[in-house]
């Protein structure tokens, strides 16, 4: 199995393990994040709705959180691959 195939299979398994799919009328199947991330996003939404923070700041915080998750998942994957080959 090539390295590219292993990476794609690993990414596919990770996506399947950490996302739930919900059937929403008129939208189709929608991916739902894990409960801890869902609570975080709900908290940001509540703070924005109560006008504790402004909506542009909420967008920046959420985007930063998404980028950090992507970076950390890639970092963890790299460490896992290094340990697997060792």
C-alpha angles and dihedrals in degrees: 000000000000123000090246092055092048091051093049092047091048092049091048092052091048092051091047092048097049103039131068122201123221126190109232120187113249091006101061122210114359126190115233119204122233116282096258092054091042090055091049093051091045090052091052089048093051092048089050093046091051088048093238087131128021119250095245089056090048089053092050092048092048093047091049091050092051092049092048091051091051092049094046093047089052090047092050090048091052092050090048092052091048091051091046093056094044 
